[in-house]
Amino acid sequence: MIKCPECGAGFDVEEDELDEGESILCEECGRNFVVSSVDPFELEPEDDEDFDEELDEDFEEDEEDEDAEEEEEEEDEEWR
Protein backbone atom coordinates (compact mmCIF):
# COMPACT_ATOMS: atom_id res chain seq x y z
CA MET A 1 0.00 0.00 0.00
CA ILE A 2 1.19 3.48 -0.86
CA LYS A 3 1.36 5.94 2.04
CA CYS A 4 1.16 9.70 1.84
CA PRO A 5 4.61 11.23 2.35
CA GLU A 6 2.98 14.20 4.07
CA CYS A 7 0.58 12.65 6.61
CA GLY A 8 1.15 8.89 6.36
CA ALA A 9 -2.40 8.04 5.32
CA GLY A 10 -2.79 5.12 2.95
CA PHE A 11 -3.85 5.64 -0.66
CA ASP A 12 -6.55 3.34 -2.00
CA VAL A 13 -4.45 2.38 -5.05
CA GLU A 14 -1.64 -0.08 -5.73
CA GLU A 15 1.80 0.92 -7.01
CA ASP A 16 1.44 -1.14 -10.19
CA GLU A 17 -1.70 0.83 -11.14
CA LEU A 18 0.25 4.12 -11.44
CA ASP A 19 2.68 5.37 -14.09
CA GLU A 20 5.38 8.03 -13.90
CA GLY A 21 3.96 11.53 -14.16
CA GLU A 22 0.53 10.59 -12.84
CA SER A 23 -0.94 12.72 -10.10
CA ILE A 24 -2.49 11.34 -6.92
CA LEU A 25 -4.45 13.19 -4.25
CA CYS A 26 -4.30 12.39 -0.56
CA GLU A 27 -7.86 12.62 0.64
CA GLU A 28 -6.66 12.90 4.24
CA CYS A 29 -4.41 16.00 4.02
CA GLY A 30 -5.45 17.34 0.61
CA ARG A 31 -1.95 17.32 -0.90
CA ASN A 32 -1.32 16.36 -4.52
CA PHE A 33 1.65 14.17 -5.40
CA VAL A 34 3.23 13.16 -8.68
CA VAL A 35 4.66 9.70 -9.30
CA SER A 36 8.31 10.57 -9.95
CA SER A 37 9.52 6.97 -10.27
CA VAL A 38 7.94 3.53 -10.47
CA ASP A 39 11.12 1.51 -9.79
CA PRO A 40 11.60 2.24 -6.97
CA PHE A 41 8.19 3.78 -6.40
CA GLU A 42 8.48 7.42 -5.35
CA LEU A 43 6.06 10.29 -4.89
CA GLU A 44 6.98 13.95 -4.94
CA PRO A 45 4.78 16.85 -3.87
CA GLU A 46 3.16 18.50 -6.83
CA ASP A 47 4.12 22.14 -7.17
CA ASP A 48 0.94 23.51 -5.74
CA GLU A 49 1.26 27.13 -4.65
CA ASP A 50 -2.51 27.27 -4.14
CA PHE A 51 -2.25 24.61 -1.42
CA ASP A 52 0.35 26.67 0.47
CA GLU A 53 -1.75 29.81 0.06
CA GLU A 54 -4.82 27.98 1.41
CA LEU A 55 -2.83 26.87 4.45
CA ASP A 56 -1.65 30.44 5.01
CA GLU A 57 -5.22 31.74 4.70
CA ASP A 58 -6.52 29.12 7.13
CA PHE A 59 -3.78 30.03 9.61
CA GLU A 60 -4.58 33.74 9.30
CA GLU A 61 -8.31 33.05 9.80
CA ASP A 62 -7.56 31.01 12.93
CA GLU A 63 -5.45 33.85 14.31
CA GLU A 64 -8.23 36.36 13.57
CA ASP A 65 -10.79 34.13 15.31
CA GLU A 66 -8.54 33.82 18.37
CA ASP A 67 -8.00 37.59 18.47
CA ALA A 68 -11.76 38.21 18.28
CA GLU A 69 -12.40 35.72 21.09
CA GLU A 70 -9.77 37.39 23.28
CA GLU A 71 -11.33 40.81 22.66
CA GLU A 72 -14.77 39.48 23.62
CA GLU A 73 -13.38 37.99 26.82
CA GLU A 74 -11.69 41.27 27.70
CA GLU A 75 -14.95 43.17 27.09
CA ASP A 76 -16.84 40.69 29.30
CA GLU A 77 -14.31 41.20 32.09
CA GLU A 78 -14.67 44.98 31.84
CA TRP A 79 -18.42 44.69 32.40
CA ARG A 80 -17.92 42.72 35.58
PDB file of N, CA, C and O in Angstrom, chain B, residues numbered from 101:
ATOM      1  N   MET B 101       0.851  -1.189   0.000  1.00  0.00           N
ATOM      2  CA  MET B 101       0.000   0.000   0.000  1.00  0.00           C
ATOM      3  C   MET B 101       0.890   1.243   0.000  1.00  0.00           C
ATOM      4  O   MET B 101       1.914   1.305   0.680  1.00  0.00           O
ATOM      5  N   ILE B 102       0.468   2.210  -0.773  1.00  0.00           N
ATOM      6  CA  ILE B 102       1.187   3.478  -0.856  1.00  0.00           C
ATOM      7  C   ILE B 102       0.733   4.360   0.297  1.00  0.00           C
ATOM      8  O   ILE B 102      -0.457   4.437   0.600  1.00  0.00           O
ATOM      9  N   LYS B 103       1.688   5.022   0.938  1.00  0.00           N
ATOM     10  CA  LYS B 103       1.362   5.936   2.041  1.00  0.00           C
ATOM     11  C   LYS B 103       1.710   7.362   1.635  1.00  0.00           C
ATOM     12  O   LYS B 103       2.669   7.595   0.900  1.00  0.00           O
ATOM     13  N   CYS B 104       0.940   8.285   2.109  1.00  0.00           N
ATOM     14  CA  CYS B 104       1.163   9.702   1.839  1.00  0.00           C
ATOM     15  C   CYS B 104       2.461  10.143   2.515  1.00  0.00           C
ATOM     16  O   CYS B 104       2.634   9.936   3.716  1.00  0.00           O
ATOM     17  N   PRO B 105       3.373  10.750   1.752  1.00  0.00           N
ATOM     18  CA  PRO B 105       4.615  11.227   2.350  1.00  0.00           C
ATOM     19  C   PRO B 105       4.398  12.382   3.336  1.00  0.00           C
ATOM     20  O   PRO B 105       5.253  12.657   4.178  1.00  0.00           O
ATOM     21  N   GLU B 106       3.261  13.045   3.224  1.00  0.00           N
ATOM     22  CA  GLU B 106       2.977  14.201   4.073  1.00  0.00           C
ATOM     23  C   GLU B 106       2.362  13.798   5.416  1.00  0.00           C
ATOM     24  O   GLU B 106       2.824  14.233   6.471  1.00  0.00           O
ATOM     25  N   CYS B 107       1.312  12.961   5.370  1.00  0.00           N
ATOM     26  CA  CYS B 107       0.582  12.654   6.609  1.00  0.00           C
ATOM     27  C   CYS B 107       0.587  11.173   6.976  1.00  0.00           C
ATOM     28  O   CYS B 107       0.165  10.808   8.073  1.00  0.00           O
ATOM     29  N   GLY B 108       1.060  10.318   6.070  1.00  0.00           N
ATOM     30  CA  GLY B 108       1.154   8.888   6.358  1.00  0.00           C
ATOM     31  C   GLY B 108      -0.114   8.098   6.093  1.00  0.00           C
ATOM     32  O   GLY B 108      -0.140   6.888   6.316  1.00  0.00           O
ATOM     33  N   ALA B 109      -1.161   8.749   5.625  1.00  0.00           N
ATOM     34  CA  ALA B 109      -2.405   8.038   5.318  1.00  0.00           C
ATOM     35  C   ALA B 109      -2.190   7.132   4.108  1.00  0.00           C
ATOM     36  O   ALA B 109      -1.377   7.429   3.232  1.00  0.00           O
ATOM     37  N   GLY B 110      -2.915   6.048   4.073  1.00  0.00           N
ATOM     38  CA  GLY B 110      -2.793   5.119   2.951  1.00  0.00           C
ATOM     39  C   GLY B 110      -3.649   5.548   1.776  1.00  0.00           C
ATOM     40  O   GLY B 110      -4.777   6.012   1.949  1.00  0.00           O
ATOM     41  N   PHE B 111      -3.095   5.387   0.560  1.00  0.00           N
ATOM     42  CA  PHE B 111      -3.849   5.638  -0.664  1.00  0.00           C
ATOM     43  C   PHE B 111      -4.581   4.363  -1.044  1.00  0.00           C
ATOM     44  O   PHE B 111      -4.068   3.266  -0.825  1.00  0.00           O
ATOM     45  N   ASP B 112      -5.750   4.492  -1.598  1.00  0.00           N
ATOM     46  CA  ASP B 112      -6.548   3.344  -2.001  1.00  0.00           C
ATOM     47  C   ASP B 112      -6.213   2.958  -3.447  1.00  0.00           C
ATOM     48  O   ASP B 112      -7.100   2.853  -4.295  1.00  0.00           O
ATOM     49  N   VAL B 113      -4.919   2.748  -3.711  1.00  0.00           N
ATOM     50  CA  VAL B 113      -4.448   2.377  -5.048  1.00  0.00           C
ATOM     51  C   VAL B 113      -3.131   1.621  -4.882  1.00  0.00           C
ATOM     52  O   VAL B 113      -2.368   1.884  -3.953  1.00  0.00           O
ATOM     53  N   GLU B 114      -2.878   0.699  -5.772  1.00  0.00           N
ATOM     54  CA  GLU B 114      -1.643  -0.078  -5.727  1.00  0.00           C
ATOM     55  C   GLU B 114      -0.583   0.562  -6.616  1.00  0.00           C
ATOM     56  O   GLU B 114      -0.905   1.233  -7.596  1.00  0.00           O
ATOM     57  N   GLU B 115       0.683   0.348  -6.266  1.00  0.00           N
ATOM     58  CA  GLU B 115       1.798   0.921  -7.013  1.00  0.00           C
ATOM     59  C   GLU B 115       1.749   0.555  -8.492  1.00  0.00           C
ATOM     60  O   GLU B 115       2.009   1.404  -9.345  1.00  0.00           O
ATOM     61  N   ASP B 116       1.421  -0.689  -8.804  1.00  0.00           N
ATOM     62  CA  ASP B 116       1.442  -1.136 -10.192  1.00  0.00           C
ATOM     63  C   ASP B 116       0.316  -0.551 -11.042  1.00  0.00           C
ATOM     64  O   ASP B 116       0.284  -0.763 -12.254  1.00  0.00           O
ATOM     65  N   GLU B 117      -0.611   0.184 -10.419  1.00  0.00           N
ATOM     66  CA  GLU B 117      -1.696   0.833 -11.145  1.00  0.00           C
ATOM     67  C   GLU B 117      -1.325   2.251 -11.591  1.00  0.00           C
ATOM     68  O   GLU B 117      -2.078   2.888 -12.327  1.00  0.00           O
ATOM     69  N   LEU B 118      -0.161   2.743 -11.144  1.00  0.00           N
ATOM     70  CA  LEU B 118       0.245   4.115 -11.444  1.00  0.00           C
ATOM     71  C   LEU B 118       1.476   4.143 -12.352  1.00  0.00           C
ATOM     72  O   LEU B 118       2.336   3.265 -12.282  1.00  0.00           O
ATOM     73  N   ASP B 119       1.541   5.161 -13.201  1.00  0.00           N
ATOM     74  CA  ASP B 119       2.683   5.368 -14.087  1.00  0.00           C
ATOM     75  C   ASP B 119       3.380   6.670 -13.720  1.00  0.00           C
ATOM     76  O   ASP B 119       2.797   7.540 -13.073  1.00  0.00           O
ATOM     77  N   GLU B 120       4.638   6.794 -14.141  1.00  0.00           N
ATOM     78  CA  GLU B 120       5.381   8.033 -13.901  1.00  0.00           C
ATOM     79  C   GLU B 120       4.610   9.216 -14.467  1.00  0.00           C
ATOM     80  O   GLU B 120       4.024   9.138 -15.547  1.00  0.00           O
ATOM     81  N   GLY B 121       4.623  10.303 -13.723  1.00  0.00           N
ATOM     82  CA  GLY B 121       3.962  11.530 -14.161  1.00  0.00           C
ATOM     83  C   GLY B 121       2.509  11.631 -13.738  1.00  0.00           C
ATOM     84  O   GLY B 121       1.916  12.707 -13.822  1.00  0.00           O
ATOM     85  N   GLU B 122       1.927  10.533 -13.285  1.00  0.00           N
ATOM     86  CA  GLU B 122       0.535  10.587 -12.838  1.00  0.00           C
ATOM     87  C   GLU B 122       0.445  11.333 -11.514  1.00  0.00           C
ATOM     88  O   GLU B 122       1.382  11.345 -10.715  1.00  0.00           O
ATOM     89  N   SER B 123      -0.697  11.945 -11.312  1.00  0.00           N
ATOM     90  CA  SER B 123      -0.938  12.715 -10.101  1.00  0.00           C
ATOM     91  C   SER B 123      -1.873  11.924  -9.194  1.00  0.00           C
ATOM     92  O   SER B 123      -2.776  11.231  -9.665  1.00  0.00           O
ATOM     93  N   ILE B 124      -1.646  12.036  -7.895  1.00  0.00           N
ATOM     94  CA  ILE B 124      -2.490  11.340  -6.924  1.00  0.00           C
ATOM     95  C   ILE B 124      -2.767  12.305  -5.771  1.00  0.00           C
ATOM     96  O   ILE B 124      -1.881  13.029  -5.317  1.00  0.00           O
ATOM     97  N   LEU B 125      -4.010  12.296  -5.314  1.00  0.00           N
ATOM     98  CA  LEU B 125      -4.448  13.194  -4.252  1.00  0.00           C
ATOM     99  C   LEU B 125      -4.604  12.430  -2.956  1.00  0.00           C
ATOM    100  O   LEU B 125      -5.210  11.358  -2.932  1.00  0.00           O
ATOM    101  N   CYS B 126      -4.066  12.967  -1.883  1.00  0.00           N
ATOM    102  CA  CYS B 126      -4.295  12.388  -0.563  1.00  0.00           C
ATOM    103  C   CYS B 126      -5.595  12.986  -0.033  1.00  0.00           C
ATOM    104  O   CYS B 126      -5.692  14.193   0.190  1.00  0.00           O
ATOM    105  N   GLU B 127      -6.573  12.139   0.163  1.00  0.00           N
ATOM    106  CA  GLU B 127      -7.863  12.623   0.644  1.00  0.00           C
ATOM    107  C   GLU B 127      -7.811  13.027   2.110  1.00  0.00           C
ATOM    108  O   GLU B 127      -8.694  13.737   2.591  1.00  0.00           O
ATOM    109  N   GLU B 128      -6.785  12.581   2.820  1.00  0.00           N
ATOM    110  CA  GLU B 128      -6.659  12.904   4.244  1.00  0.00           C
ATOM    111  C   GLU B 128      -6.139  14.331   4.456  1.00  0.00           C
ATOM    112  O   GLU B 128      -6.742  15.108   5.196  1.00  0.00           O
ATOM    113  N   CYS B 129      -5.004  14.676   3.798  1.00  0.00           N
ATOM    114  CA  CYS B 129      -4.408  16.000   4.023  1.00  0.00           C
ATOM    115  C   CYS B 129      -4.640  16.971   2.861  1.00  0.00           C
ATOM    116  O   CYS B 129      -4.369  18.165   2.985  1.00  0.00           O
ATOM    117  N   GLY B 130      -5.141  16.457   1.733  1.00  0.00           N
ATOM    118  CA  GLY B 130      -5.452  17.340   0.606  1.00  0.00           C
ATOM    119  C   GLY B 130      -4.287  17.655  -0.307  1.00  0.00           C
ATOM    120  O   GLY B 130      -4.440  18.448  -1.235  1.00  0.00           O
ATOM    121  N   ARG B 131      -3.128  17.061  -0.075  1.00  0.00           N
ATOM    122  CA  ARG B 131      -1.950  17.322  -0.904  1.00  0.00           C
ATOM    123  C   ARG B 131      -1.994  16.497  -2.175  1.00  0.00           C
ATOM    124  O   ARG B 131      -2.483  15.367  -2.175  1.00  0.00           O
ATOM    125  N   ASN B 132      -1.482  17.065  -3.260  1.00  0.00           N
ATOM    126  CA  ASN B 132      -1.319  16.356  -4.521  1.00  0.00           C
ATOM    127  C   ASN B 132       0.126  15.918  -4.648  1.00  0.00           C
ATOM    128  O   ASN B 132       1.045  16.653  -4.287  1.00  0.00           O
ATOM    129  N   PHE B 133       0.319  14.709  -5.168  1.00  0.00           N
ATOM    130  CA  PHE B 133       1.652  14.172  -5.399  1.00  0.00           C
ATOM    131  C   PHE B 133       1.743  13.655  -6.818  1.00  0.00           C
ATOM    132  O   PHE B 133       0.747  13.251  -7.417  1.00  0.00           O
ATOM    133  N   VAL B 134       2.959  13.675  -7.349  1.00  0.00           N
ATOM    134  CA  VAL B 134       3.234  13.156  -8.682  1.00  0.00           C
ATOM    135  C   VAL B 134       4.123  11.934  -8.522  1.00  0.00           C
ATOM    136  O   VAL B 134       5.056  11.930  -7.718  1.00  0.00           O
ATOM    137  N   VAL B 135       3.821  10.888  -9.302  1.00  0.00           N
ATOM    138  CA  VAL B 135       4.663   9.704  -9.302  1.00  0.00           C
ATOM    139  C   VAL B 135       5.942  10.074 -10.057  1.00  0.00           C
ATOM    140  O   VAL B 135       5.922  10.268 -11.273  1.00  0.00           O
ATOM    141  N   SER B 136       7.048  10.169  -9.324  1.00  0.00           N
ATOM    142  CA  SER B 136       8.310  10.570  -9.952  1.00  0.00           C
ATOM    143  C   SER B 136       9.105   9.361 -10.424  1.00  0.00           C
ATOM    144  O   SER B 136       9.975   9.491 -11.285  1.00  0.00           O
ATOM    145  N   SER B 137       8.817   8.187  -9.872  1.00  0.00           N
ATOM    146  CA  SER B 137       9.515   6.968 -10.272  1.00  0.00           C
ATOM    147  C   SER B 137       8.643   5.774  -9.914  1.00  0.00           C
ATOM    148  O   SER B 137       7.956   5.771  -8.892  1.00  0.00           O
ATOM    149  N   VAL B 138       8.683   4.747 -10.783  1.00  0.00           N
ATOM    150  CA  VAL B 138       7.938   3.528 -10.470  1.00  0.00           C
ATOM    151  C   VAL B 138       8.853   2.401 -10.015  1.00  0.00           C
ATOM    152  O   VAL B 138       8.378   1.402  -9.474  1.00  0.00           O
ATOM    153  N   ASP B 139      10.177   2.547 -10.227  1.00  0.00           N
ATOM    154  CA  ASP B 139      11.118   1.510  -9.792  1.00  0.00           C
ATOM    155  C   ASP B 139      12.407   2.158  -9.322  1.00  0.00           C
ATOM    156  O   ASP B 139      13.297   2.370 -10.145  1.00  0.00           O
ATOM    157  N   PRO B 140      12.555   2.481  -8.057  1.00  0.00           N
ATOM    158  CA  PRO B 140      11.604   2.242  -6.968  1.00  0.00           C
ATOM    159  C   PRO B 140      10.471   3.256  -7.017  1.00  0.00           C
ATOM    160  O   PRO B 140      10.608   4.329  -7.605  1.00  0.00           O
ATOM    161  N   PHE B 141       9.367   2.910  -6.402  1.00  0.00           N
ATOM    162  CA  PHE B 141       8.190   3.776  -6.405  1.00  0.00           C
ATOM    163  C   PHE B 141       8.453   4.986  -5.524  1.00  0.00           C
ATOM    164  O   PHE B 141       8.824   4.852  -4.358  1.00  0.00           O
ATOM    165  N   GLU B 142       8.256   6.175  -6.096  1.00  0.00           N
ATOM    166  CA  GLU B 142       8.475   7.418  -5.346  1.00  0.00           C
ATOM    167  C   GLU B 142       7.414   8.440  -5.704  1.00  0.00           C
ATOM    168  O   GLU B 142       6.998   8.555  -6.857  1.00  0.00           O
ATOM    169  N   LEU B 143       6.989   9.172  -4.702  1.00  0.00           N
ATOM    170  CA  LEU B 143       6.061  10.285  -4.887  1.00  0.00           C
ATOM    171  C   LEU B 143       6.753  11.575  -4.500  1.00  0.00           C
ATOM    172  O   LEU B 143       7.516  11.627  -3.535  1.00  0.00           O
ATOM    173  N   GLU B 144       6.474  12.619  -5.271  1.00  0.00           N
ATOM    174  CA  GLU B 144       6.980  13.954  -4.939  1.00  0.00           C
ATOM    175  C   GLU B 144       5.800  14.899  -4.840  1.00  0.00           C
ATOM    176  O   GLU B 144       4.823  14.746  -5.573  1.00  0.00           O
ATOM    177  N   PRO B 145       5.873  15.871  -3.949  1.00  0.00           N
ATOM    178  CA  PRO B 145       4.777  16.846  -3.865  1.00  0.00           C
ATOM    179  C   PRO B 145       4.642  17.583  -5.192  1.00  0.00           C
ATOM    180  O   PRO B 145       5.631  17.989  -5.802  1.00  0.00           O
ATOM    181  N   GLU B 146       3.414  17.743  -5.616  1.00  0.00           N
ATOM    182  CA  GLU B 146       3.157  18.499  -6.827  1.00  0.00           C
ATOM    183  C   GLU B 146       3.366  19.966  -6.497  1.00  0.00           C
ATOM    184  O   GLU B 146       2.989  20.416  -5.416  1.00  0.00           O
ATOM    185  N   ASP B 147       3.956  20.710  -7.406  1.00  0.00           N
ATOM    186  CA  ASP B 147       4.125  22.142  -7.173  1.00  0.00           C
ATOM    187  C   ASP B 147       2.750  22.765  -7.135  1.00  0.00           C
ATOM    188  O   ASP B 147       2.116  22.981  -8.168  1.00  0.00           O
ATOM    189  N   ASP B 148       2.301  23.049  -5.933  1.00  0.00           N
ATOM    190  CA  ASP B 148       0.939  23.514  -5.737  1.00  0.00           C
ATOM    191  C   ASP B 148       0.957  24.735  -4.837  1.00  0.00           C
ATOM    192  O   ASP B 148       0.757  24.628  -3.627  1.00  0.00           O
ATOM    193  N   GLU B 149       1.199  25.902  -5.435  1.00  0.00           N
ATOM    194  CA  GLU B 149       1.256  27.129  -4.652  1.00  0.00           C
ATOM    195  C   GLU B 149      -0.092  27.435  -4.014  1.00  0.00           C
ATOM    196  O   GLU B 149      -0.154  28.029  -2.938  1.00  0.00           O
ATOM    197  N   ASP B 150      -1.186  27.023  -4.690  1.00  0.00           N
ATOM    198  CA  ASP B 150      -2.514  27.271  -4.140  1.00  0.00           C
ATOM    199  C   ASP B 150      -2.687  26.570  -2.798  1.00  0.00           C
ATOM    200  O   ASP B 150      -3.312  27.114  -1.889  1.00  0.00           O
ATOM    201  N   PHE B 151      -2.132  25.356  -2.669  1.00  0.00           N
ATOM    202  CA  PHE B 151      -2.245  24.612  -1.417  1.00  0.00           C
ATOM    203  C   PHE B 151      -1.575  25.396  -0.294  1.00  0.00           C
ATOM    204  O   PHE B 151      -2.142  25.545   0.788  1.00  0.00           O
ATOM    205  N   ASP B 152      -0.360  25.899  -0.553  1.00  0.00           N
ATOM    206  CA  ASP B 152       0.354  26.666   0.466  1.00  0.00           C
ATOM    207  C   ASP B 152      -0.400  27.940   0.816  1.00  0.00           C
ATOM    208  O   ASP B 152      -0.452  28.332   1.981  1.00  0.00           O
ATOM    209  N   GLU B 153      -0.994  28.598  -0.203  1.00  0.00           N
ATOM    210  CA  GLU B 153      -1.754  29.812   0.058  1.00  0.00           C
ATOM    211  C   GLU B 153      -2.984  29.506   0.903  1.00  0.00           C
ATOM    212  O   GLU B 153      -3.333  30.278   1.797  1.00  0.00           O
ATOM    213  N   GLU B 154      -3.657  28.361   0.619  1.00  0.00           N
ATOM    214  CA  GLU B 154      -4.819  27.983   1.408  1.00  0.00           C
ATOM    215  C   GLU B 154      -4.432  27.746   2.855  1.00  0.00           C
ATOM    216  O   GLU B 154      -5.159  28.144   3.765  1.00  0.00           O
ATOM    217  N   LEU B 155      -3.289  27.097   3.079  1.00  0.00           N
ATOM    218  CA  LEU B 155      -2.832  26.867   4.446  1.00  0.00           C
ATOM    219  C   LEU B 155      -2.564  28.190   5.145  1.00  0.00           C
ATOM    220  O   LEU B 155      -2.934  28.368   6.305  1.00  0.00           O
ATOM    221  N   ASP B 156      -1.916  29.128   4.437  1.00  0.00           N
ATOM    222  CA  ASP B 156      -1.650  30.437   5.014  1.00  0.00           C
ATOM    223  C   ASP B 156      -2.947  31.149   5.366  1.00  0.00           C
ATOM    224  O   ASP B 156      -3.059  31.748   6.436  1.00  0.00           O
ATOM    225  N   GLU B 157      -3.947  31.086   4.453  1.00  0.00           N
ATOM    226  CA  GLU B 157      -5.221  31.739   4.704  1.00  0.00           C
ATOM    227  C   GLU B 157      -5.920  31.120   5.906  1.00  0.00           C
ATOM    228  O   GLU B 157      -6.463  31.836   6.747  1.00  0.00           O
ATOM    229  N   ASP B 158      -5.908  29.783   5.991  1.00  0.00           N
ATOM    230  CA  ASP B 158      -6.523  29.119   7.134  1.00  0.00           C
ATOM    231  C   ASP B 158      -5.854  29.536   8.433  1.00  0.00           C
ATOM    232  O   ASP B 158      -6.534  29.773   9.431  1.00  0.00           O
ATOM    233  N   PHE B 159      -4.528  29.628   8.433  1.00  0.00           N
ATOM    234  CA  PHE B 159      -3.785  30.027   9.612  1.00  0.00           C
ATOM    235  C   PHE B 159      -4.149  31.445  10.012  1.00  0.00           C
ATOM    236  O   PHE B 159      -4.350  31.730  11.193  1.00  0.00           O
ATOM    237  N   GLU B 160      -4.235  32.347   9.019  1.00  0.00           N
ATOM    238  CA  GLU B 160      -4.583  33.736   9.302  1.00  0.00           C
ATOM    239  C   GLU B 160      -5.997  33.824   9.868  1.00  0.00           C
ATOM    240  O   GLU B 160      -6.243  34.588  10.802  1.00  0.00           O
ATOM    241  N   GLU B 161      -6.945  33.033   9.300  1.00  0.00           N
ATOM    242  CA  GLU B 161      -8.310  33.049   9.801  1.00  0.00           C
ATOM    243  C   GLU B 161      -8.366  32.556  11.245  1.00  0.00           C
ATOM    244  O   GLU B 161      -9.100  33.114  12.061  1.00  0.00           O
ATOM    245  N   ASP B 162      -7.601  31.521  11.565  1.00  0.00           N
ATOM    246  CA  ASP B 162      -7.562  31.009  12.927  1.00  0.00           C
ATOM    247  C   ASP B 162      -7.045  32.065  13.888  1.00  0.00           C
ATOM    248  O   ASP B 162      -7.568  32.225  14.990  1.00  0.00           O
ATOM    249  N   GLU B 163      -6.001  32.792  13.458  1.00  0.00           N
ATOM    250  CA  GLU B 163      -5.453  33.848  14.312  1.00  0.00           C
ATOM    251  C   GLU B 163      -6.480  34.943  14.526  1.00  0.00           C
ATOM    252  O   GLU B 163      -6.623  35.452  15.638  1.00  0.00           O
ATOM    253  N   GLU B 164      -7.213  35.319  13.454  1.00  0.00           N
ATOM    254  CA  GLU B 164      -8.228  36.360  13.574  1.00  0.00           C
ATOM    255  C   GLU B 164      -9.336  35.917  14.519  1.00  0.00           C
ATOM    256  O   GLU B 164      -9.810  36.709  15.334  1.00  0.00           O
ATOM    257  N   ASP B 165      -9.756  34.651  14.416  1.00  0.00           N
ATOM    258  CA  ASP B 165     -10.794  34.133  15.307  1.00  0.00           C
ATOM    259  C   ASP B 165     -10.329  34.181  16.758  1.00  0.00           C
ATOM    260  O   ASP B 165     -11.094  34.566  17.642  1.00  0.00           O
ATOM    261  N   GLU B 166      -9.084  33.794  17.007  1.00  0.00           N
ATOM    262  CA  GLU B 166      -8.542  33.821  18.368  1.00  0.00           C
ATOM    263  C   GLU B 166      -8.491  35.241  18.898  1.00  0.00           C
ATOM    264  O   GLU B 166      -8.829  35.483  20.056  1.00  0.00           O
ATOM    265  N   ASP B 167      -8.066  36.195  18.053  1.00  0.00           N
ATOM    266  CA  ASP B 167      -8.002  37.592  18.471  1.00  0.00           C
ATOM    267  C   ASP B 167      -9.395  38.111  18.825  1.00  0.00           C
ATOM    268  O   ASP B 167      -9.561  38.822  19.816  1.00  0.00           O
ATOM    269  N   ALA B 168     -10.391  37.759  18.022  1.00  0.00           N
ATOM    270  CA  ALA B 168     -11.759  38.214  18.278  1.00  0.00           C
ATOM    271  C   ALA B 168     -12.274  37.618  19.590  1.00  0.00           C
ATOM    272  O   ALA B 168     -12.939  38.308  20.364  1.00  0.00           O
ATOM    273  N   GLU B 169     -11.973  36.351  19.841  1.00  0.00           N
ATOM    274  CA  GLU B 169     -12.404  35.717  21.087  1.00  0.00           C
ATOM    275  C   GLU B 169     -11.745  36.388  22.291  1.00  0.00           C
ATOM    276  O   GLU B 169     -12.397  36.603  23.313  1.00  0.00           O
ATOM    277  N   GLU B 170     -10.463  36.717  22.177  1.00  0.00           N
ATOM    278  CA  GLU B 170      -9.766  37.387  23.275  1.00  0.00           C
ATOM    279  C   GLU B 170     -10.371  38.757  23.552  1.00  0.00           C
ATOM    280  O   GLU B 170     -10.526  39.149  24.708  1.00  0.00           O
ATOM    281  N   GLU B 171     -10.716  39.490  22.484  1.00  0.00           N
ATOM    282  CA  GLU B 171     -11.327  40.807  22.659  1.00  0.00           C
ATOM    283  C   GLU B 171     -12.678  40.691  23.360  1.00  0.00           C
ATOM    284  O   GLU B 171     -12.998  41.498  24.233  1.00  0.00           O
ATOM    285  N   GLU B 172     -13.474  39.683  22.977  1.00  0.00           N
ATOM    286  CA  GLU B 172     -14.772  39.484  23.618  1.00  0.00           C
ATOM    287  C   GLU B 172     -14.602  39.161  25.099  1.00  0.00           C
ATOM    288  O   GLU B 172     -15.355  39.662  25.934  1.00  0.00           O
ATOM    289  N   GLU B 173     -13.616  38.326  25.429  1.00  0.00           N
ATOM    290  CA  GLU B 173     -13.378  37.985  26.816  1.00  0.00           C
ATOM    291  C   GLU B 173     -12.962  39.205  27.614  1.00  0.00           C
ATOM    292  O   GLU B 173     -13.388  39.376  28.757  1.00  0.00           O
ATOM    293  N   GLU B 174     -12.129  40.058  27.021  1.00  0.00           N
ATOM    294  CA  GLU B 174     -11.689  41.275  27.702  1.00  0.00           C
ATOM    295  C   GLU B 174     -12.878  42.207  27.940  1.00  0.00           C
ATOM    296  O   GLU B 174     -12.993  42.816  29.004  1.00  0.00           O
ATOM    297  N   GLU B 175     -13.762  42.316  26.941  1.00  0.00           N
ATOM    298  CA  GLU B 175     -14.945  43.167  27.091  1.00  0.00           C
ATOM    299  C   GLU B 175     -15.852  42.628  28.193  1.00  0.00           C
ATOM    300  O   GLU B 175     -16.397  43.400  28.982  1.00  0.00           O
ATOM    301  N   ASP B 176     -16.016  41.306  28.249  1.00  0.00           N
ATOM    302  CA  ASP B 176     -16.836  40.692  29.296  1.00  0.00           C
ATOM    303  C   ASP B 176     -16.256  40.988  30.674  1.00  0.00           C
ATOM    304  O   ASP B 176     -17.004  41.251  31.616  1.00  0.00           O
ATOM    305  N   GLU B 177     -14.955  40.948  30.799  1.00  0.00           N
ATOM    306  CA  GLU B 177     -14.314  41.197  32.094  1.00  0.00           C
ATOM    307  C   GLU B 177     -14.492  42.654  32.505  1.00  0.00           C
ATOM    308  O   GLU B 177     -14.640  42.950  33.691  1.00  0.00           O
ATOM    309  N   GLU B 178     -14.478  43.565  31.533  1.00  0.00           N
ATOM    310  CA  GLU B 178     -14.667  44.978  31.843  1.00  0.00           C
ATOM    311  C   GLU B 178     -16.068  45.245  32.392  1.00  0.00           C
ATOM    312  O   GLU B 178     -16.238  46.134  33.228  1.00  0.00           O
ATOM    313  N   TRP B 179     -17.059  44.504  31.945  1.00  0.00           N
ATOM    314  CA  TRP B 179     -18.416  44.692  32.398  1.00  0.00           C
ATOM    315  C   TRP B 179     -18.617  44.186  33.810  1.00  0.00           C
ATOM    316  O   TRP B 179     -19.551  44.604  34.496  1.00  0.00           O
ATOM    317  N   ARG B 180     -17.752  43.293  34.249  1.00  0.00           N
ATOM    318  CA  ARG B 180     -17.916  42.715  35.582  1.00  0.00           C
ATOM    319  C   ARG B 180     -17.418  43.643  36.596  1.00  0.00           C
ATOM    320  O   ARG B 180     -17.467  43.340  37.788  1.00  0.00           O
TER     321      ARG B 180
END
